[in-house]
Amino acid sequence: MADDGGEHDLTEWIDREIFSSHGHPEADDESGGGLLLARHRDDTWGELRTRWSFTVDDDGRISRFETDEA
């Protein structure tokens, strides 16, 4: 996974950016091509408008995602 262009360990990133900081995105718009625009809120950064891009394998599983400020 990547955040703002930097590669990150998924487990560490999820703990820091979601669980420890009480983060949660609220979807604003999505496309069938794996793109999600959301407002992400957490205790560290407050509220940010974010872009999430997902790569989905043929079996329907997410194999990668990237996020950054929209």
C-alpha positions as CSV (number, residue, x, y, z in Angstrom):
1,M,0.0,0.0,0.0
2,A,1.1,3.6,-0.6
3,D,0.1,6.8,1.2
4,D,1.0,10.1,-0.4
5,G,3.4,8.2,-2.8
6,G,5.4,6.5,0.0
7,E,5.3,2.7,0.4
8,H,4.1,1.5,3.8
9,D,3.8,-1.8,5.7
10,L,0.0,-2.4,5.6
11,T,-0.3,-3.6,9.2
12,E,1.7,-0.7,10.7
13,W,-0.2,1.8,8.6
14,I,-3.6,0.5,9.5
15,D,-2.7,0.6,13.2
16,R,-1.3,4.1,13.0
17,E,-3.8,5.8,10.6
18,I,-7.0,4.0,11.5
19,F,-7.0,2.1,14.9
20,S,-4.7,4.2,17.1
21,S,-5.9,7.6,15.7
22,H,-9.6,6.6,15.6
23,G,-9.6,7.1,11.8
24,H,-12.6,6.5,9.5
25,P,-13.4,7.5,6.0
26,E,-16.8,8.6,4.8
27,A,-17.4,7.9,1.1
28,D,-18.4,10.9,-1.1
29,D,-18.1,9.3,-4.5
30,E,-16.9,6.1,-6.1
31,S,-16.3,4.7,-9.5
32,G,-16.5,1.2,-10.9
33,G,-12.8,1.5,-11.7
34,G,-11.6,1.2,-8.1
35,L,-11.5,4.9,-7.2
36,L,-13.1,6.2,-4.0
37,L,-13.2,9.8,-2.9
38,A,-13.8,10.2,0.9
39,R,-13.6,12.5,3.8
40,H,-11.2,10.8,6.3
41,R,-11.3,11.9,9.9
42,D,-8.8,11.0,12.6
43,D,-7.4,12.3,15.9
44,T,-4.0,13.1,14.2
45,W,-5.0,15.1,11.1
46,G,-8.6,16.1,11.7
47,E,-10.6,15.9,8.5
48,L,-9.1,15.5,5.0
49,R,-10.6,14.9,1.6
50,T,-8.9,11.8,0.4
51,R,-8.6,9.7,-2.8
52,W,-8.4,5.9,-2.5
53,S,-7.4,3.8,-5.5
54,F,-7.9,0.0,-5.3
55,T,-6.4,-2.7,-7.5
56,V,-8.7,-5.7,-7.5
57,D,-7.6,-9.2,-8.7
58,D,-9.6,-11.4,-11.0
59,D,-10.9,-13.3,-8.0
60,G,-12.4,-10.0,-6.6
61,R,-9.8,-9.6,-3.8
62,I,-8.0,-6.2,-3.2
63,S,-4.3,-6.8,-3.9
64,R,-3.2,-3.2,-3.4
65,F,-4.5,0.2,-2.5
66,E,-3.1,3.7,-2.6
67,T,-4.4,6.8,-0.8
68,D,-3.5,10.5,-0.8
69,E,-5.1,13.9,-0.2
70,A,-7.6,14.8,-2.9
